[in-house]
Amino acid sequence: MKARMNVREFAPEGYKAMLGLEKYLATCGLPHATLGLVKLRASQINGCGFCVDMHSHDAKKAGESDERLFSVAAWREAPYYTDAERAALALAEEATRLSDRGETVPDDVWDEAARHYAPEELAALVIAIAAINAWNRISVTTRTVAGSLRNQTG
């Protein structure tokens, strides 16, 4: 597989703006493990090999367990996640699969997330979900190669 283009090279200001979102998310107060799981799950749904690779490696480096990484695609049937993480994963799935559902982001999914996260955290979670979906679309469209960033930086 070969990448079609490097968006960072041809749209540096746009790429910088996307990195600004990531900078915000790193300090927004949401648990880093939750952010990592949400990024990984949305990337799986979107078929983004680059982001699945990157976020699973990043999560592993940050101390995430193999069990949680291996089972995130089946989080409903796995015992490894907190109720708050489950609420975040459900919200991420609903917000990622907007066109696959009759009712987009049903109230029960939203209400469960709101039960576990303060309004500021919930807003940050919504931004995180939107950001990873944007990254996925950039990487899938340009065919960014899985592992290419890690192979550059070691």
N, C-alpha and C positions, 0 to 999 in steps of 0.2 A: 504494500500500500504506500502511496506517495501523497503527501499533502498537496492540495491545490494552490494554496497561498498562505502567507504569513500575515494575518490581519494586523498584528502589532507593527509590522513594517509599513504597511500601506494605509493604516488608519491609526497612527500613534496617539492622537488625542482621544479618540473613541476608546481605545484600549486602556489608556490611562484613566479614563472615567470609570471603566469597569473595575480596574484595580482599586479605585477609590471606594467602590462598594465593598470590596473585600477587606479593605483597611477598616472601614466602619464595622463590618461584621466581626472582625477579630476582637473588637473592643466593646461590642454591643451588650454584653452581659449574658447572652445565651451560653449555655455550656458548650464548650468546643466539641465534645463528643456528640451532642445532639446535632450541631451544625454539620459535622462530618457524616453522620448517618443520613441526614436529609439530603446532602449533596450526593452521596453515593446512591441513594435510592432513586432520586430524580434522574440521575445519569443512567442508571440501569434501565429505567422506563424509556428514556429517550434514545437508548442504544448508542450512547456516546462512549466509545472505547477509551478515548483519551482521558475523559473525566473519571470513568470508573477506575481505570488504572491509577490515576493520580490520587484520587481521594481514598482509595483503599490503601495505597502505600503511605500516604500522609497519616491516615488514622492508625495504621500499624505502628508507624514511627512514634506517634503520640501515646502509644500504650494500649490501643484498642485490642480486645481479645479476638483470636481467630474465630471463635464461636459466633460472636456478634457480627463480624465482617462476613463470614461465610453464609450466615442466615438472614441477612438484612432483606433479601428479596422475598423471604418467607416470614417476615417479622410477626405476622399475626399468629403463626403456629409455633414460634420459638419462645422459650421462656426467658430470654436474656435481656429483655428491655424493660425499662421502667414504664409506668403508666404515662408519664409526661413525654417520654420518647415515643411511645406508641401514638400519642395524640399528635405529635409533630410529624411523624411518618405518615399518618393518615391524612393530615392536612397537605403534606407535600405531594402525596399521590393524587389527591383530588385536584389540587391546583396545577399539577403537571398534566393530568389527563382531562383537561377541560372539555374537549370535544367528544370524549368517549362516554360521557355521562348524560343522563337525562336532566338531572338537576346538578348544576355545577356547584361544587363545594357546599354540600348539604348542611343545614343548620346544626344537625347533631355532631358533625365533624368539627365545625367551627366552635360550637359550644364546649366540646370536650377539650379542644386546644385552649380556649379561653379560661377553662377551669384550672388549667395547669400553669398558665403563663400570664404574668401581669401585662397590662395593655402595651407597655413599651417593649416588652419581650415578644409579645405576639406580633407587633408591628415589625420588629426586627426579623422574626421568623418569616413573615410574608415577604419581606425584602430579600431574605436569603433564598427563598424558594424561587422568586422571580429571577434573581441573579444567576442561580445555577441553571435554570432553564435557558437563560440568554447565553451563558457560556456553552451549554450543550449545543445550542443551535449554531453558534459560531463554529465550534469544533467539528460537528457533524457535517455542516455545509462545506467547510474547507478541507474536510478529511484529515484533520490533525491526527498524526499517528500516535497510537497508545505507546507510552513509555518515552516518547521523544524528549519531553522536558526533563525527565529524570535522567535520561542518558546524557543530556547536555551538562546537567549540573552535578551529576554523580550521585 
